[in-house]
Amino acid sequence: MERKVDILVAGGGPAGVISAVTAHKYYLDKKIILMKSVEKGVIPCGIPYMISSLKDPEENKLSTASLEKMDIEVIVDEITKIDRDKKVVITKSEDVYGYEKLILAIGSNPTLPPIPGIDKKGVYPVYKDMDYLKGLVEDIKRCRNVLVLGGGFIGIEFADEIAKVGDAKIYLAEMLPNLLANSFDPEFSELAKKKLEEEEVNILTDTRVEEFIGGERVEKVRLSNGNEIEIGCVVLGIGAFPNVELAQDAGLDAWKGKGIWVDEYMRTTDPDIFAVGDCAIKRDFFTRKGTPVMLASTATAEARIAGSNLYRLQVVRENKGTIGIYSTYVNGLALGSAGLTENRAKKEGFDVVVGNAEAADKHPSTMPNVNKMKVKLLFSRYSGIIMGGQVAGGTSCGELINAIGIAIQKRSALSELETLQMATHPCLTSAPTIYPLVLAAQDAGHKLRWKK
Amino acid sequence: MERKVDILVAGGGPAGVISAVTAHKYYLDKKIILMKSVEKGVIPCGIPYMISSLKDPEENKLSTASLEKMDIEVIVDEITKIDRDKKVVITKSEDVYGYEKLILAIGSNPTLPPIPGIDKKGVYPVYKDMDYLKGLVEDIKRCRNVLVLGGGFIGIEFADEIAKVGDAKIYLAEMLPNLLANSFDPEFSELAKKKLEEEEVNILTDTRVEEFIGGERVEKVRLSNGNEIEIGCVVLGIGAFPNVELAQDAGLDAWKGKGIWVDEYMRTTDPDIFAVGDCAIKRDFFTRKGTPVMLASTATAEARIAGSNLYRLQVVRENKGTIGIYSTYVNGLALGSAGLTENRAKKEGFDVVVGNAEAADKHPSTMPNVNKMKVKLLFSRYSGIIMGGQVAGGTSCGELINAIGIAIQKRSALSELETLQMATHPCLTSAPTIYPLVLAAQDAGHKLRWKK
C-alpha cells in the first residue's frame, strides 16, 4: 500500500501524541497520521502505579481516542526505513507513506546491562507495552521476594508500590552510594531512603548485581558483596538509551547513547524531519552539554515546539536548553528537583551559594494534615542567578517545584526571590513569614553577605 | 522613660515582625525594638480557622519568641506621636524612644459601615487581638443563626468554618452579584458558591444589610430586599482601611482610605521613616494605580524590602508594583488568583486574550484523591505577556498559583508558557500531555492565531 500524508508522526508515546495534537492546532488543514508500534501503549509515568495505586492496570493505558476526534489517523505499524530523497518511509508491514514533514518520536529502550542471566524469566525490563506490563504486575504480585534494580525514580516508585501490596520481601539495589543521585543531593536522597525503610524495603546502596542465578527462571541473585539472595522477580529500573538506528540509517546526525541531533526547533539535519522526546539530544540549560534527561514532561515540551514550527518557525524558542525537572512520591513524601543539584553544579565547576529552609506546609503548624517542607536553592555566587532547587514535603511540593522551575527558566535573581510576592493560605501553604522558598533565598543571601 | 534605639519597628503583625527579622539579618550590629499595640496578637490569615480547624484558638497566636532569640526587644505599647526633627517617638505609656530608623507597620482597621445598630453586641468586626477573637469564637459557637457580612476571602472562610461546627443556620451576604468578585471572574466565584451551598450556607448576593435590630444585642437584621431574619451573631468581613493618622500628624504624605506614600524601597517622604504592609500605599503591577491589596504575604514581601534597605539601598527592587496574589480553601476546593482578572483587565482598558483548560490533577485520572483542576490565564493580546491567572481544584492549587505568580512577576510570554518545562507525577500533578497551565496558554495562543 502506498499513501501520501502531510504530517507523519512516528511514535505513540506522549512525545508523538502531543506532536500530532500540536501540529493539528497550528496547521488545521494538514492531514496527519500518527504511527505507533505498540497496539496498546501506557502512560509512562504511571507504570509503577499499575501495581497498587490503580485498581486495574488497564487504567494506565495511553488512549489515542482524542486524536481521532481531531481527524488524526492512528495506525499500528513501525517505520523500518526513511528514504529522504523520495520523502517516503517504509514500514514493517511493507507499506509506504509519503510525507511533507516527518516527526520522529521513537523513544528509548530500557538498558540491559551485560549481567549473566539477565534474560531469565522473571527479570523484567520496563517496556511500555500494556500486555507485557500486565504480565509483569501479575507476576510481581505472586512473588515472595522481589528485587528492584536501580535507585532512580522508576526504581524507588516500583519499590514503594510493591511494598503496598502483599508482604513480599523487597530489595532495592543501587550501585551508587545514594538513591536518586542524579537529581537530588544526599540530604534529600536520605529522606526517600527513610521512607522506603519505613515500608520495610531493604535498601542496598553501593551494590551491583553480579549474576542472575536459576534455571529458565531467576531464583537467586549474586550481589557485588558476594551475598546470594533468593529472588523470584526482578524489575530493571536502570535507565534507557535513545533509539537512533532509524535516523542513523537515513544519514541524519545521530549517535548511539546520545540521541538524534536537533536544532532549537527540534529539526534534525534534514529540515523536513523533526525529532522529539527520548530519541532526541537534549542540551543542558546551564552548560549546553548533552544531558540524558528522559521525561514525559520534557518530551511534551519538545513536542509542542516541534508541532508548532513544522512549516514555519512561529513559536519562538529562546535558546534555553533542558532543565532536569522531576517530582516523585514515596510512602507519603513528595520530592521535587529542578535545575542543577549542588553536587552536579560543583562537578561542572560552578561557584554556587546554597540556601536552605524548612517550615510547616500549612499555618499555623497545628492545622490538619500538616507536613514538614524542606527547600534548598542554589545560586551562582557571582551573578546571583538561580541554578537549581530541591523540595521535600507534602503533595504541594509537586507544584512548588514547578514554581521553582519557572524561576529557573526565567533566570530569576536571588534578590527577586527574597522579595517574591506569593499567595499563602492556612490550609494550603506555609506562612508568609516563613515561606520556605523565600527563606531559602534569604539564607543564601545571608551567606553571600556575611561569609566568604 | 527615655531610650535610644537604632531601629524601631512599630507593629506586631507579619509586616512588623518580618521587618525586624530582616533588619536584624542585614544589620547585625544594630539594636532593634519591635513595639506592638496588642499583648497577644494573632496570625491574620488563620483567624477564620480558630472556629473549627484549629483545636484551640490559642494555636493561632502570633509568637514573637523568635525575635527575642535574635536580641530584638519586644515592647507592648503604641506610638502616639512622631517628632521627626528630634527623631523621637512618644508612646501611649508616655515613654520616649529616639530612633535612627523607624518602620511603620501599623496596619489597618476593619471598616465599619454606617449601618444603624452596628455597635450592638454580637456584631463582630475582625480585630486582630487574641482575647477579643476568643470571645468571638465562643459566641459564634453558641449561636443558632449567624450572618457573615461580606463575600470576600474572610467572609467565605468564616462561613465555611462555621458550617463545620454545630448546626447553626448560616447566611453569607454580599452586596455584589458574585462572591470573591475582586479576585476572581464569575465562573470561579460560582465554584466557591456551590461549595458553600453544599454545606448549607445561605448565600445572599446583591444584598445589603440595612439595619441591625435588637436591644443591647443584635436579634435580627433587615436586608435590602426588605426581609428581616433572626440573627444572633454577625461577622463583618467587609474590608479594612489603612491606619494613616500617625503619619499624617507627623507631616508625611499619607491619605485617608489610601495609605502612607512610599517609594520603591518602602521609604516615606522622610528617608529615615519606612512604611510597610496594610498601612502603606501599594501600586498595581500593571497600571501603577493605587491598589487596595491587604495581605500578609504582600506585607511580608514589603517588610523584606524595607528591612534590607534601611541604611543603604542594597536589595535592588525592580519597579514592579503589587500583584494581587491570593489563595483560599472552601469546603475542599482550593482557589487561587494572581494578577488581573478578566473583568478587572477589561475595566482598565487592556486588550486581552484568555485561555482556559481543565484536567485531572493526578494522572491517570483514576489515581486516588484526584480532583478536577481548572486554570484560566490572561495575556495581553498585542505583547503576549501574561497578565493574570486563576486556578481551582485540589490543594496543589496553593502552590500552582505561586508558579503563575512567578510567571507574572517575571513577565513571561505566552510562547514561553506554551513550551514550559514542568515536573509531572501521577500522584502529584496532571499529566504532561494535558498539564493545564500549558494547555491554557495554548488555548490562548490558538485564539490569537485563528480568531480576531
Chai-1 contact restraints between the chains, C-beta under 6 A:
chainA,res_idxA,chainB,res_idxB,connection_type,confidence,min_distance_angstrom,max_distance_angstrom,comment,restraint_id
A,P14,B,P432,contact,1.0,0.0,6.0,A-B,restraint_1
A,P14,B,T433,contact,1.0,0.0,6.0,A-B,restraint_2
A,I18,B,T433,contact,1.0,0.0,6.0,A-B,restraint_3
A,K25,B,H446,contact,1.0,0.0,6.0,A-B,restraint_4
A,I43,B,P364,contact,1.0,0.0,6.0,A-B,restraint_5
A,C45,B,P426,contact,1.0,0.0,6.0,A-B,restraint_6
A,G46,B,P364,contact,1.0,0.0,6.0,A-B,restraint_7
A,G46,B,P426,contact,1.0,0.0,6.0,A-B,restraint_8
A,Y49,B,P426,contact,1.0,0.0,6.0,A-B,restraint_9
A,S53,B,M367,contact,1.0,0.0,6.0,A-B,restraint_10
A,L54,B,T366,contact,1.0,0.0,6.0,A-B,restraint_11
A,E59,B,P364,contact,1.0,0.0,6.0,A-B,restraint_12
A,E59,B,T366,contact,1.0,0.0,6.0,A-B,restraint_13
A,N60,B,P364,contact,1.0,0.0,6.0,A-B,restraint_14
A,A296,B,P432,contact,1.0,0.0,6.0,A-B,restraint_15
A,S297,B,M422,contact,1.0,0.0,6.0,A-B,restraint_16
A,S297,B,T424,contact,1.0,0.0,6.0,A-B,restraint_17
A,S297,B,P432,contact,1.0,0.0,6.0,A-B,restraint_18
A,T300,B,P432,contact,1.0,0.0,6.0,A-B,restraint_19
A,T300,B,T433,contact,1.0,0.0,6.0,A-B,restraint_20
A,A301,B,T419,contact,1.0,0.0,6.0,A-B,restraint_21
A,A301,B,Q421,contact,1.0,0.0,6.0,A-B,restraint_22
A,R304,B,E418,contact,1.0,0.0,6.0,A-B,restraint_23
A,R304,B,T419,contact,1.0,0.0,6.0,A-B,restraint_24
A,I305,B,T419,contact,1.0,0.0,6.0,A-B,restraint_25
A,V315,B,S415,contact,1.0,0.0,6.0,A-B,restraint_26
A,V316,B,S415,contact,1.0,0.0,6.0,A-B,restraint_27
A,I323,B,Q421,contact,1.0,0.0,6.0,A-B,restraint_28
A,I325,B,Q421,contact,1.0,0.0,6.0,A-B,restraint_29
A,I325,B,A423,contact,1.0,0.0,6.0,A-B,restraint_30
A,Y326,B,A423,contact,1.0,0.0,6.0,A-B,restraint_31
A,S327,B,A423,contact,1.0,0.0,6.0,A-B,restraint_32
A,S327,B,H425,contact,1.0,0.0,6.0,A-B,restraint_33
A,S327,B,L428,contact,1.0,0.0,6.0,A-B,restraint_34
A,Y329,B,C427,contact,1.0,0.0,6.0,A-B,restraint_35
A,Y329,B,L428,contact,1.0,0.0,6.0,A-B,restraint_36
A,A334,B,L428,contact,1.0,0.0,6.0,A-B,restraint_37
A,G336,B,A423,contact,1.0,0.0,6.0,A-B,restraint_38
A,P364,B,I43,contact,1.0,0.0,6.0,A-B,restraint_39
A,P364,B,G46,contact,1.0,0.0,6.0,A-B,restraint_40
A,P364,B,E59,contact,1.0,0.0,6.0,A-B,restraint_41
A,P364,B,N60,contact,1.0,0.0,6.0,A-B,restraint_42
A,T366,B,L54,contact,1.0,0.0,6.0,A-B,restraint_43
A,T366,B,E59,contact,1.0,0.0,6.0,A-B,restraint_44
A,M367,B,S53,contact,1.0,0.0,6.0,A-B,restraint_45
A,T395,B,L428,contact,1.0,0.0,6.0,A-B,restraint_46
A,S396,B,S396,contact,1.0,0.0,6.0,A-B,restraint_47
A,S396,B,G398,contact,1.0,0.0,6.0,A-B,restraint_48
A,S396,B,E399,contact,1.0,0.0,6.0,A-B,restraint_49
A,G398,B,S396,contact,1.0,0.0,6.0,A-B,restraint_50
A,G398,B,H425,contact,1.0,0.0,6.0,A-B,restraint_51
A,G398,B,L428,contact,1.0,0.0,6.0,A-B,restraint_52
A,G398,B,T429,contact,1.0,0.0,6.0,A-B,restraint_53
A,E399,B,S396,contact,1.0,0.0,6.0,A-B,restraint_54
A,E399,B,E399,contact,1.0,0.0,6.0,A-B,restraint_55
A,E399,B,L400,contact,1.0,0.0,6.0,A-B,restraint_56
A,E399,B,A403,contact,1.0,0.0,6.0,A-B,restraint_57
A,L400,B,E399,contact,1.0,0.0,6.0,A-B,restraint_58
A,I401,B,A423,contact,1.0,0.0,6.0,A-B,restraint_59
A,N402,B,A403,contact,1.0,0.0,6.0,A-B,restraint_60
A,N402,B,M422,contact,1.0,0.0,6.0,A-B,restraint_61
A,N402,B,A423,contact,1.0,0.0,6.0,A-B,restraint_62
A,A403,B,E399,contact,1.0,0.0,6.0,A-B,restraint_63
A,A403,B,N402,contact,1.0,0.0,6.0,A-B,restraint_64
A,A403,B,A403,contact,1.0,0.0,6.0,A-B,restraint_65
A,A403,B,I406,contact,1.0,0.0,6.0,A-B,restraint_66
A,G405,B,M422,contact,1.0,0.0,6.0,A-B,restraint_67
A,I406,B,A403,contact,1.0,0.0,6.0,A-B,restraint_68
A,I406,B,I406,contact,1.0,0.0,6.0,A-B,restraint_69
A,I406,B,A407,contact,1.0,0.0,6.0,A-B,restraint_70
A,A407,B,I406,contact,1.0,0.0,6.0,A-B,restraint_71
A,K410,B,K410,contact,1.0,0.0,6.0,A-B,restraint_72
A,S415,B,V315,contact,1.0,0.0,6.0,A-B,restraint_73
A,S415,B,V316,contact,1.0,0.0,6.0,A-B,restraint_74
A,E418,B,R304,contact,1.0,0.0,6.0,A-B,restraint_75
A,T419,B,A301,contact,1.0,0.0,6.0,A-B,restraint_76
A,T419,B,R304,contact,1.0,0.0,6.0,A-B,restraint_77
A,T419,B,I305,contact,1.0,0.0,6.0,A-B,restraint_78
A,Q421,B,A301,contact,1.0,0.0,6.0,A-B,restraint_79
A,Q421,B,I323,contact,1.0,0.0,6.0,A-B,restraint_80
A,Q421,B,I325,contact,1.0,0.0,6.0,A-B,restraint_81
A,M422,B,S297,contact,1.0,0.0,6.0,A-B,restraint_82
A,M422,B,N402,contact,1.0,0.0,6.0,A-B,restraint_83
A,M422,B,G405,contact,1.0,0.0,6.0,A-B,restraint_84
A,A423,B,I325,contact,1.0,0.0,6.0,A-B,restraint_85
A,A423,B,Y326,contact,1.0,0.0,6.0,A-B,restraint_86
A,A423,B,S327,contact,1.0,0.0,6.0,A-B,restraint_87
A,A423,B,G336,contact,1.0,0.0,6.0,A-B,restraint_88
A,A423,B,I401,contact,1.0,0.0,6.0,A-B,restraint_89
A,A423,B,N402,contact,1.0,0.0,6.0,A-B,restraint_90
A,T424,B,S297,contact,1.0,0.0,6.0,A-B,restraint_91
A,H425,B,S327,contact,1.0,0.0,6.0,A-B,restraint_92
A,H425,B,T328,contact,1.0,0.0,6.0,A-B,restraint_93
A,H425,B,G398,contact,1.0,0.0,6.0,A-B,restraint_94
A,P426,B,C45,contact,1.0,0.0,6.0,A-B,restraint_95
A,P426,B,G46,contact,1.0,0.0,6.0,A-B,restraint_96
A,P426,B,Y49,contact,1.0,0.0,6.0,A-B,restraint_97
A,C427,B,Y329,contact,1.0,0.0,6.0,A-B,restraint_98
A,L428,B,S327,contact,1.0,0.0,6.0,A-B,restraint_99
A,L428,B,Y329,contact,1.0,0.0,6.0,A-B,restraint_100
A,L428,B,A334,contact,1.0,0.0,6.0,A-B,restraint_101
A,L428,B,T395,contact,1.0,0.0,6.0,A-B,restraint_102
A,L428,B,G398,contact,1.0,0.0,6.0,A-B,restraint_103
A,T429,B,G398,contact,1.0,0.0,6.0,A-B,restraint_104
A,P432,B,P14,contact,1.0,0.0,6.0,A-B,restraint_105
A,P432,B,A296,contact,1.0,0.0,6.0,A-B,restraint_106
A,P432,B,S297,contact,1.0,0.0,6.0,A-B,restraint_107
A,P432,B,T300,contact,1.0,0.0,6.0,A-B,restraint_108
A,T433,B,P14,contact,1.0,0.0,6.0,A-B,restraint_109
A,T433,B,I18,contact,1.0,0.0,6.0,A-B,restraint_110
A,T433,B,T300,contact,1.0,0.0,6.0,A-B,restraint_111
A,H446,B,K25,contact,1.0,0.0,6.0,A-B,restraint_112
